[in-house]
Amino acid sequence: MSIAHRISELYAAKINAVLDRASDPRELADYTYDQLRDLLAEVHRDMARVAAGREHAGRRVSELRHAADRLGEQAEQAVQAGREDLARQALARRSAILAEVSGLQEQHDALLAEERKLSAAERRLRAKVEEFGSRKEAIKAAYTAARAQAIIAEALAGITGEVTDADLAASRADDQAAGLQLRRRDGPAAERPGQPPHDGTLG
């Protein structure tokens, strides 16, 4: 599995984990942004490791080719000196070194291709991080505004209920006050039947 493919799967796994624990959209936005930044840092580390491996393979290829060139020269000198046995030994060593060079060159080319894929993935991911960094602030602002509106609506509903209760209480109090006034007017002020009106003088 290539490093770029592994990072793609890791990104999907992390985002799914974020969605599973989603509660407050603001927390989700911040957490997702942090995960994207962590993933971008991981891509940088992988790129550094791949680049280091490619550079090491490149240096080794250069060293081995230089050694193969020296052995070729030694083989020619041995032939000129009439030492075919030494020439054969030098050529055998040169052949083994060139086989190793071929394998290392394949590794170098594969690492170079992987590094280019990672570089392209890093550019796309960086753009996504920057885009999401802007979007998350808009998401948080929109959610905060919507939540504030919901709180205001709940408060207004509560105020309306309290006003209605106050109106009912005031109406009930008015009714009670009117009833008391009626009893005061019709009760103690009325004369008992069968008795003359009281003139205010002592009997």
VENLIN-V575414 format. One record per residue. N is the residue number from 1. RES is the residue in three letters. SS is DSSP state (H for helix, E for strand, L for the rest). PHI is phi in degrees with one decimal (NA if undefined). PSI is psi in radians with two decimals (none if undefined). Layout:
<<N:RES:SS:PHI:PSI> <N:RES:SS:PHI:PSI>>
This chain:
<<1:MET:L:NA:2.28> <2:SER:L:-71.9:2.77> <3:ILE:H:-64.3:-0.71> <4:ALA:H:-61.3:-0.73> <5:HIS:H:-66.0:-0.70> <6:ARG:H:-62.2:-0.72> <7:ILE:H:-65.5:-0.67> <8:SER:H:-61.0:-0.76> <9:GLU:H:-67.5:-0.66> <10:LEU:H:-63.7:-0.71> <11:TYR:H:-60.8:-0.82> <12:ALA:H:-61.6:-0.71> <13:ALA:H:-64.8:-0.73> <14:LYS:H:-66.9:-0.74> <15:ILE:H:-65.2:-0.69> <16:ASN:H:-62.6:-0.68> <17:ALA:H:-63.8:-0.65> <18:VAL:H:-64.3:-0.80> <19:LEU:H:-64.5:-0.60> <20:ASP:H:-64.2:-0.56> <21:ARG:L:-101.6:0.25> <22:ALA:L:-65.7:2.35> <23:SER:L:-138.4:-1.49> <24:ASP:L:-78.0:2.12> <25:PRO:H:-56.3:-0.51> <26:ARG:H:-68.4:-0.74> <27:GLU:H:-64.9:-0.68> <28:LEU:H:-62.0:-0.75> <29:ALA:H:-63.6:-0.79> <30:ASP:H:-64.9:-0.76> <31:TYR:H:-65.5:-0.74> <32:THR:H:-62.0:-0.74> <33:TYR:H:-62.4:-0.74> <34:ASP:H:-63.4:-0.69> <35:GLN:H:-65.2:-0.69> <36:LEU:H:-64.0:-0.71> <37:ARG:H:-65.9:-0.70> <38:ASP:H:-62.5:-0.73> <39:LEU:H:-64.3:-0.69> <40:LEU:H:-62.9:-0.71> <41:ALA:H:-63.7:-0.65> <42:GLU:H:-66.8:-0.67> <43:VAL:H:-61.4:-0.73> <44:HIS:H:-59.5:-0.76> <45:ARG:H:-64.4:-0.73> <46:ASP:H:-64.6:-0.70> <47:MET:H:-61.1:-0.71> <48:ALA:H:-64.8:-0.72> <49:ARG:H:-65.6:-0.76> <50:VAL:H:-64.8:-0.75> <51:ALA:H:-63.1:-0.70> <52:ALA:H:-63.8:-0.74> <53:GLY:H:-64.0:-0.73> <54:ARG:H:-63.4:-0.77> <55:GLU:H:-64.6:-0.68> <56:HIS:H:-63.9:-0.79> <57:ALA:H:-62.5:-0.69> <58:GLY:H:-63.7:-0.74> <59:ARG:H:-64.7:-0.72> <60:ARG:H:-65.4:-0.70> <61:VAL:H:-59.8:-0.77> <62:SER:H:-62.0:-0.77> <63:GLU:H:-63.0:-0.77> <64:LEU:H:-68.2:-0.66> <65:ARG:H:-64.1:-0.67> <66:HIS:H:-63.9:-0.73> <67:ALA:H:-64.5:-0.68> <68:ALA:H:-64.5:-0.67> <69:ASP:H:-63.0:-0.72> <70:ARG:H:-64.3:-0.72> <71:LEU:H:-65.0:-0.63> <72:GLY:H:-62.7:-0.74> <73:GLU:H:-64.6:-0.72> <74:GLN:H:-63.2:-0.65> <75:ALA:H:-65.3:-0.73> <76:GLU:H:-63.2:-0.74> <77:GLN:H:-64.1:-0.66> <78:ALA:H:-66.2:-0.69> <79:VAL:H:-63.0:-0.78> <80:GLN:H:-62.9:-0.55> <81:ALA:L:-85.5:0.00> <82:GLY:L:79.1:0.29> <83:ARG:L:-105.8:1.33> <84:GLU:H:-65.6:-0.53> <85:ASP:H:-63.2:-0.72> <86:LEU:H:-68.9:-0.62> <87:ALA:H:-63.3:-0.76> <88:ARG:H:-63.5:-0.71> <89:GLN:H:-62.1:-0.78> <90:ALA:H:-63.7:-0.73> <91:LEU:H:-68.5:-0.60> <92:ALA:H:-66.1:-0.77> <93:ARG:H:-63.5:-0.70> <94:ARG:H:-62.9:-0.72> <95:SER:H:-63.0:-0.72> <96:ALA:H:-65.4:-0.71> <97:ILE:H:-65.7:-0.72> <98:LEU:H:-65.8:-0.56> <99:ALA:H:-66.8:-0.72> <100:GLU:H:-64.7:-0.68> <101:VAL:H:-59.9:-0.72> <102:SER:H:-62.1:-0.77> <103:GLY:H:-65.3:-0.74> <104:LEU:H:-66.6:-0.61> <105:GLN:H:-66.1:-0.66> <106:GLU:H:-63.3:-0.74> <107:GLN:H:-62.2:-0.77> <108:HIS:H:-58.9:-0.79> <109:ASP:H:-66.5:-0.67> <110:ALA:H:-66.0:-0.73> <111:LEU:H:-66.1:-0.64> <112:LEU:H:-63.6:-0.75> <113:ALA:H:-63.6:-0.72> <114:GLU:H:-65.2:-0.68> <115:GLU:H:-63.4:-0.68> <116:ARG:H:-67.0:-0.69> <117:LYS:H:-63.2:-0.76> <118:LEU:H:-63.8:-0.66> <119:SER:H:-63.5:-0.73> <120:ALA:H:-65.8:-0.73> <121:ALA:H:-64.0:-0.67> <122:GLU:H:-63.8:-0.71> <123:ARG:H:-64.1:-0.77> <124:ARG:H:-64.6:-0.75> <125:LEU:H:-67.2:-0.69> <126:ARG:H:-61.5:-0.75> <127:ALA:H:-62.0:-0.68> <128:LYS:H:-66.4:-0.70> <129:VAL:H:-63.0:-0.79> <130:GLU:H:-64.8:-0.72> <131:GLU:H:-64.6:-0.79> <132:PHE:H:-68.6:-0.55> <133:GLY:H:-59.1:-0.65> <134:SER:H:-75.8:-0.72> <135:ARG:H:-65.6:-0.66> <136:LYS:H:-64.1:-0.58> <137:GLU:H:-67.5:-0.67> <138:ALA:H:-66.3:-0.71> <139:ILE:H:-61.0:-0.82> <140:LYS:H:-63.9:-0.72> <141:ALA:H:-64.8:-0.75> <142:ALA:H:-64.1:-0.75> <143:TYR:H:-66.3:-0.72> <144:THR:H:-61.3:-0.74> <145:ALA:H:-65.2:-0.76> <146:ALA:H:-64.2:-0.68> <147:ARG:H:-66.6:-0.71> <148:ALA:H:-63.0:-0.70> <149:GLN:H:-63.9:-0.69> <150:ALA:H:-65.5:-0.70> <151:ILE:H:-64.1:-0.74> <152:ILE:H:-62.1:-0.75> <153:ALA:H:-62.0:-0.73> <154:GLU:H:-64.4:-0.71> <155:ALA:H:-64.9:-0.75> <156:LEU:H:-63.9:-0.67> <157:ALA:H:-64.0:-0.70> <158:GLY:H:-64.8:-0.72> <159:ILE:H:-62.5:-0.75> <160:THR:H:-60.1:-0.75> <161:GLY:H:-63.8:-0.72> <162:GLU:H:-66.6:-0.68> <163:VAL:H:-63.2:-0.74> <164:THR:H:-62.3:-0.77> <165:ASP:H:-62.1:-0.69> <166:ALA:H:-65.6:-0.69> <167:ASP:H:-62.5:-0.75> <168:LEU:H:-64.3:-0.71> <169:ALA:H:-64.6:-0.74> <170:ALA:H:-64.2:-0.71> <171:SER:H:-64.4:-0.71> <172:ARG:H:-64.8:-0.71> <173:ALA:H:-63.7:-0.72> <174:ASP:H:-60.1:-0.76> <175:ASP:H:-62.9:-0.73> <176:GLN:H:-65.8:-0.72> <177:ALA:H:-63.3:-0.73> <178:ALA:H:-63.6:-0.67> <179:GLY:H:-64.8:-0.71> <180:LEU:H:-63.5:-0.77> <181:GLN:H:-61.2:-0.67> <182:LEU:H:-66.1:-0.72> <183:ARG:H:-67.0:-0.66> <184:ARG:H:-65.1:-0.62> <185:ARG:H:-76.1:-0.68> <186:ASP:H:-93.6:-0.22> <187:GLY:L:-94.4:-1.60> <188:PRO:L:-58.2:-0.52> <189:ALA:L:-75.4:-0.34> <190:ALA:L:-78.3:2.50> <191:GLU:L:-84.0:2.55> <192:ARG:L:-74.0:2.44> <193:PRO:L:-68.1:2.52> <194:GLY:L:91.5:0.03> <195:GLN:L:-121.6:2.46> <196:PRO:L:-70.6:2.72> <197:PRO:L:-60.1:2.54> <198:HIS:L:-82.8:2.19> <199:ASP:L:-96.7:0.00> <200:GLY:L:90.2:-0.02> <201:THR:L:-97.8:2.76> <202:LEU:L:-75.2:2.47> <203:GLY:L:-82.1:none>>
